[in-house]
Amino acid sequence: FSLPTAIVGPPRLSWLLQGHILSINIIMPLTPYRSKTGSYKPVDQVLLKLWYWLSLYEGDMLVQQVPCKRSGEEAPCTFWYLKPSTQYCIRTAAVGMA
């Protein structure tokens, strides 16, 4: 079956920094589709193959990439061996949307 086109926002990220380890949880954006209870479905319940690449950058340099699956079902996505007193940027890219 085919879903109508819908625009959903980006995922939200929550994070926990412990020493040199950064753990990221993805909070999926909601879609306009409703569950049987009437609440809006998160995008990963509509696009079942959806997952994200999380990329950690230091300036323009890619430092690490980790795959991140659906929120709440698996352990957080983790970046290891972070340097102290360093500014990082995390970018997300959706994969498996077909």
C-alpha positions in Angstrom: 0.0 0.0 0.0 1.1 3.6 -0.5 1.1 6.3 2.1 0.2 9.9 1.2 3.0 12.4 1.3 3.5 14.0 4.7 6.1 16.2 6.1 7.4 15.5 9.5 10.0 17.3 11.5 13.5 16.1 12.3 14.1 13.8 15.3 15.0 15.3 18.6 18.1 14.1 20.4 18.6 13.7 24.1 22.0 13.1 25.3 24.1 12.1 28.4 27.8 12.8 28.7 29.7 10.6 31.0 33.5 11.2 31.0 34.6 10.6 27.4 31.4 8.8 26.3 28.4 10.5 24.8 25.1 8.5 24.7 22.3 9.7 22.4 18.6 8.8 22.4 16.5 9.6 19.4 13.0 11.0 20.0 11.1 10.3 16.8 8.9 13.0 15.3 5.2 12.5 15.1 3.3 11.9 11.9 -0.2 13.1 11.0 -1.3 9.4 11.2 -3.3 8.3 14.3 -3.1 5.1 16.3 -6.3 3.2 17.4 -6.2 5.2 20.7 -6.2 8.5 18.7 -2.7 9.6 19.5 -0.3 10.6 16.7 2.1 7.8 15.5 5.8 8.4 15.6 7.4 8.2 12.2 9.2 4.9 13.0 5.8 3.2 13.5 4.8 4.3 10.0 8.1 3.8 8.2 9.1 0.5 9.8 12.6 0.3 8.1 13.6 3.8 9.2 16.8 4.3 11.1 19.4 7.1 11.4 23.1 7.6 10.9 24.5 9.9 13.6 27.6 11.7 12.6 29.9 13.4 15.1 32.0 16.3 13.7 34.8 18.3 15.2 34.6 21.4 13.0 34.4 20.2 9.4 36.1 16.8 10.2 34.0 13.7 10.6 35.2 12.0 13.8 32.7 9.1 14.2 29.5 7.7 12.7 27.1 5.3 14.4 23.8 3.7 13.3 20.9 4.5 15.5 17.7 2.5 15.5 14.3 3.2 16.8 14.0 5.0 20.2 13.2 3.0 23.3 13.8 -0.4 21.7 17.5 -0.5 21.8 20.4 0.8 23.8 21.3 4.5 23.2 23.7 5.3 20.3 27.1 5.9 21.7 30.1 8.0 20.7 33.4 6.9 22.4 36.7 8.5 23.2 35.7 12.1 23.1 38.4 14.7 23.8 37.9 17.1 26.8 37.2 20.8 26.2 36.3 20.1 22.5 33.2 21.4 20.7 31.4 18.7 18.6 28.4 18.8 16.2 26.1 15.9 15.7 24.2 15.5 12.4 21.5 13.1 11.7 20.6 11.4 8.4 17.5 9.3 7.9 18.0 5.9 6.2 15.5 3.3 5.0 12.6 5.5 4.3 11.4 3.5 1.3 
